[in-house]
Amino acid sequence: MRSLSILATLFAFSAPSVVLAGSCIAFDASWNLLAFGLNGKDYNAGPSTSWASGTAADITTQGRPPFDGADTKCYLAQFFNAIYVLGADKSKPSDVYMYDAGAKSWSTQAITAGGFDPSSFEAILDHDTNVFYAVSKGELWSLSLEQLKAAQSAPIAWVDQSAAGITTTNYDPVMAIAQNHIHFFGVPGNPAGSASIFVIHFSFWQPGSQSYSSDFPDTHGQATSFFKDSGVQEEMVFIPDDGSKTYVVNVETNTTQTLAGPPTVDAGARYFASTNSLVQLTSSGAISFLPYTAGSASANSAAAWGPIKNLAAVSGTTPAGPDPNNSSSSGGKSTSKGGAAGGSPSKTSGGPSDPTGSGAARRDTVLGSSAALFAVGAAVVAWL
Ligand SMILES: *[C@@H]1O[C@H](CO)[C@@H](O)[C@H](O)[C@H]1NC(C)=O
Protein backbone atom coordinates (compact mmCIF):
# COMPACT_ATOMS: atom_id res chain seq x y z
CA MET A 1 0.00 0.00 0.00
CA ARG A 2 2.71 2.40 1.02
CA SER A 3 4.79 1.76 -2.08
CA LEU A 4 1.75 2.23 -4.26
CA SER A 5 1.11 5.59 -2.60
CA ILE A 6 4.68 6.60 -3.28
CA LEU A 7 4.30 5.50 -6.88
CA ALA A 8 1.11 7.49 -7.17
CA THR A 9 2.88 10.54 -5.79
CA LEU A 10 5.60 10.14 -8.39
CA PHE A 11 2.97 9.90 -11.08
CA ALA A 12 1.27 13.00 -9.74
CA PHE A 13 4.58 14.83 -9.98
CA SER A 14 4.89 13.82 -13.58
CA ALA A 15 1.40 15.12 -14.37
CA PRO A 16 1.65 17.57 -17.24
CA SER A 17 0.72 21.08 -16.18
CA VAL A 18 1.72 22.49 -19.54
CA VAL A 19 -1.43 21.54 -21.41
CA LEU A 20 -3.73 22.74 -18.67
CA ALA A 21 -2.22 26.18 -18.22
CA GLY A 22 -4.87 28.82 -18.09
CA SER A 23 -7.81 26.65 -17.19
CA CYS A 24 -10.32 27.89 -14.66
CA ILE A 25 -13.57 26.96 -12.97
CA ALA A 26 -16.67 28.92 -12.01
CA PHE A 27 -20.29 28.34 -11.14
CA ASP A 28 -23.11 29.98 -13.05
CA ALA A 29 -26.01 31.58 -11.18
CA SER A 30 -27.93 28.26 -11.17
CA TRP A 31 -24.89 26.56 -9.59
CA ASN A 32 -23.88 24.57 -12.60
CA LEU A 33 -20.13 23.92 -12.46
CA LEU A 34 -18.34 25.27 -15.53
CA ALA A 35 -14.77 24.26 -16.31
CA PHE A 36 -12.93 26.18 -18.98
CA GLY A 37 -9.81 25.34 -20.92
CA LEU A 38 -9.45 21.72 -19.87
CA ASN A 39 -7.34 20.16 -22.60
CA GLY A 40 -8.67 22.75 -25.02
CA LYS A 41 -12.35 22.41 -24.19
CA ASP A 42 -14.97 23.90 -21.91
CA TYR A 43 -17.51 21.85 -19.96
CA ASN A 44 -20.72 22.25 -18.01
CA ALA A 45 -20.78 19.57 -15.29
CA GLY A 46 -24.23 20.64 -14.08
CA PRO A 47 -25.23 21.07 -10.43
CA SER A 48 -23.66 18.98 -7.65
CA THR A 49 -26.42 16.36 -7.91
CA SER A 50 -25.14 15.38 -11.36
CA TRP A 51 -21.42 15.02 -10.62
CA ALA A 52 -21.33 11.38 -9.51
CA SER A 53 -21.93 9.74 -12.87
CA GLY A 54 -22.41 10.34 -16.58
CA THR A 55 -20.53 12.88 -18.64
CA ALA A 56 -20.26 16.65 -18.44
CA ALA A 57 -21.57 18.59 -21.45
CA ASP A 58 -19.03 19.99 -23.88
CA ILE A 59 -19.84 23.70 -24.18
CA THR A 60 -16.80 24.66 -26.24
CA THR A 61 -17.91 27.29 -28.73
CA GLN A 62 -16.71 30.19 -30.83
CA GLY A 63 -15.51 33.42 -29.32
CA ARG A 64 -13.90 31.74 -26.33
CA PRO A 65 -10.45 32.84 -25.20
CA PRO A 66 -7.50 30.55 -25.97
CA PHE A 67 -6.99 29.92 -22.25
CA ASP A 68 -3.26 30.24 -22.73
CA GLY A 69 -2.59 32.74 -19.94
CA ALA A 70 -0.24 32.10 -17.05
CA ASP A 71 -2.83 32.88 -14.38
CA THR A 72 -6.42 32.85 -15.60
CA LYS A 73 -9.07 34.04 -13.17
CA CYS A 74 -12.83 33.42 -13.44
CA TYR A 75 -15.59 35.29 -11.59
CA LEU A 76 -19.39 35.01 -11.44
CA ALA A 77 -21.49 38.14 -11.86
CA GLN A 78 -24.47 36.60 -10.08
CA PHE A 79 -27.08 39.20 -11.05
CA PHE A 80 -26.26 38.78 -14.74
CA ASN A 81 -25.45 35.05 -14.86
CA ALA A 82 -22.21 35.98 -16.57
CA ILE A 83 -18.71 34.64 -16.06
CA TYR A 84 -15.91 37.17 -16.41
CA VAL A 85 -12.59 35.67 -17.41
CA LEU A 86 -9.39 37.62 -16.86
CA GLY A 87 -5.96 36.69 -18.14
CA ALA A 88 -7.13 33.97 -20.51
CA ASP A 89 -5.47 35.31 -23.66
CA LYS A 90 -1.77 36.06 -23.57
CA SER A 91 -2.03 38.11 -26.76
CA LYS A 92 -4.61 40.39 -25.11
CA PRO A 93 -3.68 40.22 -21.43
CA SER A 94 -5.91 43.10 -20.30
CA ASP A 95 -9.11 42.11 -22.06
CA VAL A 96 -12.01 40.58 -20.16
CA TYR A 97 -13.79 37.69 -21.86
CA MET A 98 -17.43 37.38 -20.92
CA TYR A 99 -19.37 34.14 -21.00
CA ASP A 100 -23.12 34.74 -20.94
CA ALA A 101 -24.12 31.52 -19.21
CA GLY A 102 -27.77 31.95 -20.22
CA ALA A 103 -27.11 32.54 -23.90
CA LYS A 104 -24.03 30.27 -23.85
CA SER A 105 -22.07 32.84 -25.84
CA TRP A 106 -18.77 34.64 -25.57
CA SER A 107 -17.72 38.22 -26.17
CA THR A 108 -14.57 40.19 -25.54
CA GLN A 109 -14.54 43.46 -23.61
CA ALA A 110 -11.69 45.80 -24.47
CA ILE A 111 -10.01 47.10 -21.34
CA THR A 112 -7.74 50.11 -20.99
CA ALA A 113 -5.08 49.01 -18.55
CA GLY A 114 -3.31 52.33 -18.12
CA GLY A 115 -0.81 51.78 -15.34
CA PHE A 116 -2.47 48.57 -14.21
CA ASP A 117 -0.27 45.50 -14.63
CA PRO A 118 -2.50 42.62 -15.84
CA SER A 119 0.29 40.16 -15.17
CA SER A 120 0.49 40.88 -11.46
CA PHE A 121 -2.67 41.34 -9.43
CA GLU A 122 -5.29 39.66 -7.29
CA ALA A 123 -8.92 40.75 -7.45
CA ILE A 124 -12.44 40.21 -6.24
CA LEU A 125 -15.72 41.09 -7.99
CA ASP A 126 -18.00 43.09 -5.73
CA HIS A 127 -21.35 41.33 -5.53
CA ASP A 128 -23.64 44.35 -5.47
CA THR A 129 -21.92 46.84 -7.75
CA ASN A 130 -20.27 44.48 -10.27
CA VAL A 131 -16.99 46.31 -9.82
CA PHE A 132 -13.67 44.51 -9.69
CA TYR A 133 -11.28 45.58 -6.97
CA ALA A 134 -7.69 44.55 -7.46
CA VAL A 135 -4.48 45.01 -5.56
CA SER A 136 -1.42 45.32 -7.73
CA LYS A 137 2.00 46.61 -6.77
CA GLY A 138 0.78 48.36 -3.66
CA GLU A 139 -2.20 50.12 -5.25
CA LEU A 140 -5.92 49.43 -5.07
CA TRP A 141 -7.53 49.49 -8.53
CA SER A 142 -11.13 49.24 -9.70
CA LEU A 143 -12.79 48.19 -12.94
CA SER A 144 -16.56 48.60 -13.35
CA LEU A 145 -18.28 45.97 -15.45
CA GLU A 146 -21.56 47.89 -15.12
CA GLN A 147 -24.43 45.54 -15.97
CA LEU A 148 -22.68 43.67 -18.72
CA LYS A 149 -23.18 40.07 -19.69
CA ALA A 150 -21.80 40.80 -23.13
CA ALA A 151 -19.10 43.24 -24.16
CA GLN A 152 -19.92 46.84 -24.97
CA SER A 153 -18.11 48.62 -27.78
CA ALA A 154 -16.47 51.29 -25.61
CA PRO A 155 -13.39 50.17 -23.73
CA ILE A 156 -13.52 50.20 -19.93
CA ALA A 157 -10.57 51.47 -17.91
CA TRP A 158 -8.92 50.27 -14.75
CA VAL A 159 -8.96 53.15 -12.25
CA ASP A 160 -6.21 53.67 -9.69
CA GLN A 161 -8.09 54.28 -6.42
CA SER A 162 -5.33 54.82 -3.91
CA ALA A 163 -2.42 53.19 -2.19
CA ALA A 164 -3.47 50.00 -0.42
CA GLY A 165 -4.01 50.51 3.30
CA ILE A 166 -2.18 47.32 4.20
CA THR A 167 1.41 46.20 3.96
CA THR A 168 2.04 45.05 0.42
CA THR A 169 5.80 44.57 0.69
CA ASN A 170 6.47 40.84 0.45
CA TYR A 171 2.73 40.25 0.32
CA ASP A 172 1.06 38.42 -2.55
CA PRO A 173 -2.57 39.34 -1.80
CA VAL A 174 -5.03 36.63 -0.81
CA MET A 175 -8.48 38.18 -1.19
CA ALA A 176 -12.09 37.18 -0.72
CA ILE A 177 -15.32 39.12 -0.42
CA ALA A 178 -18.09 38.92 2.17
CA GLN A 179 -20.70 41.53 3.12
CA ASN A 180 -19.17 43.81 0.48
CA HIS A 181 -16.00 43.89 2.53
CA ILE A 182 -12.74 42.73 0.95
CA HIS A 183 -10.84 40.45 3.29
CA PHE A 184 -7.10 40.03 3.02
CA PHE A 185 -5.63 36.83 4.47
CA GLY A 186 -1.97 36.35 5.33
CA VAL A 187 -1.13 40.03 5.65
CA PRO A 188 2.34 40.22 7.22
CA GLY A 189 2.12 40.96 10.93
CA ASN A 190 -1.52 40.03 11.45
CA PRO A 191 -2.33 37.64 14.30
CA ALA A 192 -3.30 34.08 13.33
CA GLY A 193 -7.04 33.72 12.77
CA SER A 194 -7.56 37.26 11.52
CA ALA A 195 -7.86 39.22 8.29
CA SER A 196 -7.49 42.82 7.18
CA ILE A 197 -10.59 44.50 5.75
CA PHE A 198 -11.38 47.09 3.08
CA VAL A 199 -14.97 48.31 3.32
CA ILE A 200 -15.84 48.83 -0.33
CA HIS A 201 -18.86 51.06 -0.08
CA PHE A 202 -17.11 53.50 2.24
CA SER A 203 -13.66 53.19 0.62
CA PHE A 204 -12.40 52.52 4.10
CA TRP A 205 -9.45 50.44 5.25
CA GLN A 206 -10.42 49.12 8.67
CA PRO A 207 -7.58 49.75 11.14
CA GLY A 208 -5.88 46.66 12.54
CA SER A 209 -7.36 43.27 11.71
CA GLN A 210 -10.60 41.47 12.46
CA SER A 211 -10.40 38.27 14.50
CA TYR A 212 -12.36 35.23 13.36
CA SER A 213 -11.92 33.16 16.54
CA SER A 214 -9.59 30.72 14.85
CA ASP A 215 -5.96 29.73 14.59
CA PHE A 216 -5.66 29.73 10.79
CA PRO A 217 -2.09 30.71 9.92
CA ASP A 218 -1.07 34.17 8.76
CA THR A 219 0.39 32.79 5.55
CA HIS A 220 -0.14 32.79 1.81
CA GLY A 221 -2.95 30.65 0.49
CA GLN A 222 -6.04 30.78 -1.68
CA ALA A 223 -9.41 32.29 -0.83
CA THR A 224 -12.89 32.40 -2.30
CA SER A 225 -16.47 32.98 -1.14
CA PHE A 226 -19.57 30.83 -0.81
CA PHE A 227 -22.49 32.35 -2.66
CA LYS A 228 -26.06 32.54 -1.44
CA ASP A 229 -29.10 32.16 -3.67
CA SER A 230 -29.78 35.81 -3.08
CA GLY A 231 -27.95 38.51 -1.20
CA VAL A 232 -24.29 39.10 -0.53
CA GLN A 233 -21.80 36.42 0.34
CA GLU A 234 -21.37 35.96 4.09
CA GLU A 235 -18.87 33.10 4.25
CA MET A 236 -15.37 32.86 2.85
CA VAL A 237 -12.93 30.01 2.39
CA PHE A 238 -9.24 30.27 3.19
CA ILE A 239 -6.85 27.42 2.33
CA PRO A 240 -3.20 27.89 3.27
CA ASP A 241 -0.66 26.80 0.68
CA ASP A 242 0.18 23.74 2.75
CA GLY A 243 -3.37 22.48 2.13
CA SER A 244 -3.60 21.22 5.69
CA LYS A 245 -7.09 22.52 6.39
CA THR A 246 -10.01 24.31 4.81
CA TYR A 247 -11.14 27.26 6.90
CA VAL A 248 -14.63 28.70 6.43
CA VAL A 249 -14.98 32.18 7.91
CA ASN A 250 -18.42 33.59 8.69
CA VAL A 251 -18.45 37.39 8.78
CA GLU A 252 -21.83 37.60 10.55
CA THR A 253 -20.65 35.74 13.64
CA ASN A 254 -16.91 36.31 13.06
CA THR A 255 -16.25 32.65 13.68
CA THR A 256 -14.50 29.95 11.66
CA GLN A 257 -15.17 26.30 10.84
CA THR A 258 -12.07 24.15 10.41
CA LEU A 259 -12.73 21.50 7.76
CA ALA A 260 -10.80 18.84 5.84
CA GLY A 261 -7.97 20.10 3.66
CA PRO A 262 -8.19 19.46 -0.08
CA PRO A 263 -7.03 16.08 -1.46
CA THR A 264 -4.20 17.56 -3.49
CA VAL A 265 -1.61 19.84 -1.90
CA ASP A 266 -1.01 22.44 -4.58
CA ALA A 267 -0.16 26.07 -3.92
CA GLY A 268 -1.13 26.70 -7.55
CA ALA A 269 -4.64 25.26 -7.15
CA ARG A 270 -7.66 27.49 -7.63
CA TYR A 271 -10.96 27.34 -5.77
CA PHE A 272 -14.53 28.35 -6.53
CA ALA A 273 -17.61 27.87 -4.38
CA SER A 274 -21.35 27.74 -5.00
CA THR A 275 -23.95 27.67 -2.22
CA ASN A 276 -23.25 24.05 -1.31
CA SER A 277 -19.89 23.01 -2.76
CA LEU A 278 -16.28 24.10 -2.70
CA VAL A 279 -14.35 23.04 -5.80
CA GLN A 280 -10.59 22.68 -6.22
CA LEU A 281 -8.90 22.86 -9.64
CA THR A 282 -5.26 21.80 -9.43
CA SER A 283 -2.39 22.91 -11.64
CA SER A 284 -2.66 19.60 -13.45
CA GLY A 285 -6.38 20.02 -14.11
CA ALA A 286 -7.77 17.64 -11.53
CA ILE A 287 -11.08 18.79 -10.04
CA SER A 288 -12.43 17.78 -6.63
CA PHE A 289 -15.14 19.10 -4.35
CA LEU A 290 -16.10 19.38 -0.72
CA PRO A 291 -19.85 19.33 -0.02
CA TYR A 292 -20.92 22.20 2.20
CA THR A 293 -24.06 22.79 4.25
CA ALA A 294 -24.52 26.39 5.33
CA GLY A 295 -25.50 26.48 8.99
CA SER A 296 -24.51 22.90 9.81
CA ALA A 297 -21.12 22.71 11.45
CA SER A 298 -21.61 19.00 12.18
CA ALA A 299 -22.34 18.13 8.54
CA ASN A 300 -19.35 20.17 7.40
CA SER A 301 -16.88 18.70 9.86
CA ALA A 302 -17.92 15.20 8.70
CA ALA A 303 -17.74 16.09 4.99
CA ALA A 304 -15.06 14.59 2.75
CA TRP A 305 -13.60 15.76 -0.55
CA GLY A 306 -14.45 13.67 -3.59
CA PRO A 307 -13.96 13.66 -7.35
CA ILE A 308 -16.31 15.23 -9.89
CA LYS A 309 -16.72 12.09 -11.91
CA ASN A 310 -18.76 13.37 -14.84
CA LEU A 311 -16.05 15.93 -15.54
CA ALA A 312 -13.14 13.53 -15.09
CA ALA A 313 -14.91 11.20 -17.51
CA VAL A 314 -14.64 13.68 -20.37
CA SER A 315 -11.78 16.03 -19.59
CA GLY A 316 -9.06 13.41 -19.39
CA THR A 317 -8.06 14.64 -15.96
CA THR A 318 -8.54 12.74 -12.75
CA PRO A 319 -8.09 13.93 -9.19
CA ALA A 320 -4.79 12.52 -7.95
CA GLY A 321 -6.03 11.76 -4.47
CA PRO A 322 -8.03 8.78 -3.33
CA ASP A 323 -11.77 8.77 -3.66
CA PRO A 324 -13.09 9.24 -0.11
CA ASN A 325 -16.42 7.84 -1.25
CA ASN A 326 -14.64 4.57 -1.75
CA SER A 327 -14.68 3.04 1.72
CA SER A 328 -11.47 1.09 1.14
CA SER A 329 -9.45 4.14 0.15
CA SER A 330 -6.18 4.48 1.99
CA GLY A 331 -6.28 8.20 2.70
CA GLY A 332 -3.18 10.29 2.28
CA LYS A 333 -2.79 13.26 0.05
CA SER A 334 -1.06 13.59 -3.23
CA THR A 335 1.18 16.47 -3.97
CA SER A 336 0.83 18.31 -7.19
CA LYS A 337 3.50 20.41 -8.76
CA GLY A 338 2.40 23.94 -7.99
CA GLY A 339 4.02 27.33 -7.98
CA ALA A 340 6.81 28.42 -5.71
CA ALA A 341 5.61 28.93 -2.17
CA GLY A 342 4.06 32.29 -1.72
CA GLY A 343 4.06 33.08 -5.40
CA SER A 344 1.87 32.64 -8.39
CA PRO A 345 1.63 29.23 -9.98
CA SER A 346 4.44 28.60 -12.39
CA LYS A 347 2.20 27.43 -15.17
CA THR A 348 3.77 27.24 -18.57
CA SER A 349 1.67 28.54 -21.38
CA GLY A 350 0.65 26.09 -24.02
CA GLY A 351 -0.48 26.94 -27.51
CA PRO A 352 -3.92 28.33 -28.27
CA SER A 353 -6.56 25.75 -27.73
CA ASP A 354 -8.67 24.56 -30.55
CA PRO A 355 -12.43 24.42 -30.15
CA THR A 356 -12.82 22.25 -33.23
CA GLY A 357 -11.09 19.43 -31.46
CA SER A 358 -8.39 19.04 -34.11
CA GLY A 359 -5.89 19.93 -31.41
CA ALA A 360 -6.35 16.51 -29.86
CA ALA A 361 -3.45 15.02 -31.76
CA ARG A 362 -1.18 17.85 -30.70
CA ARG A 363 -2.35 17.43 -27.14
CA ASP A 364 -1.53 13.76 -27.14
CA THR A 365 1.90 14.48 -28.52
CA VAL A 366 2.58 17.05 -25.86
CA LEU A 367 1.27 14.88 -23.07
CA GLY A 368 3.32 11.91 -24.07
CA SER A 369 3.78 9.05 -21.74
CA SER A 370 3.76 11.07 -18.52
CA ALA A 371 0.04 11.62 -18.91
CA ALA A 372 -0.51 7.93 -19.36
CA LEU A 373 1.52 7.26 -16.23
CA PHE A 374 -0.46 9.92 -14.41
CA ALA A 375 -3.74 8.37 -15.47
CA VAL A 376 -2.56 4.95 -14.36
CA GLY A 377 -1.30 6.35 -11.07
CA ALA A 378 -4.56 8.12 -10.40
CA ALA A 379 -6.54 5.06 -11.32
CA VAL A 380 -4.45 2.93 -8.98
CA VAL A 381 -5.06 5.30 -6.10
CA ALA A 382 -8.77 5.58 -6.84
CA TRP A 383 -9.00 1.82 -6.91
CA LEU A 384 -7.21 1.28 -3.57
C1 LIG B 1 -17.65 41.12 12.86
O1 LIG B 1 -16.61 41.86 12.24
C2 LIG B 1 -17.04 43.01 11.56
C3 LIG B 1 -15.85 43.60 10.84
O2 LIG B 1 -14.85 43.99 11.73
C4 LIG B 1 -17.68 43.98 12.53
O3 LIG B 1 -18.16 45.12 11.84
C5 LIG B 1 -18.84 43.29 13.23
O4 LIG B 1 -19.37 44.13 14.22
C6 LIG B 1 -18.40 41.98 13.89
N1 LIG B 1 -19.57 41.24 14.34
C7 LIG B 1 -19.59 40.62 15.50
C8 LIG B 1 -20.86 39.88 15.81
O5 LIG B 1 -18.65 40.61 16.28
The ligand as an ORCA input file, in Angstrom:
! r2SCAN-3c Opt
* xyz 0 1
  C     -17.649     41.117     12.861
  O     -16.605     41.857     12.244
  C     -17.037     43.008     11.556
  C     -15.851     43.598     10.836
  O     -14.854     43.985     11.733
  C     -17.683     43.975     12.528
  O     -18.161     45.115     11.837
  C     -18.842     43.289     13.233
  O     -19.366     44.131     14.217
  C     -18.400     41.982     13.886
  N     -19.574     41.244     14.341
  C     -19.593     40.616     15.503
  C     -20.858     39.883     15.814
  O     -18.647     40.614     16.280
*
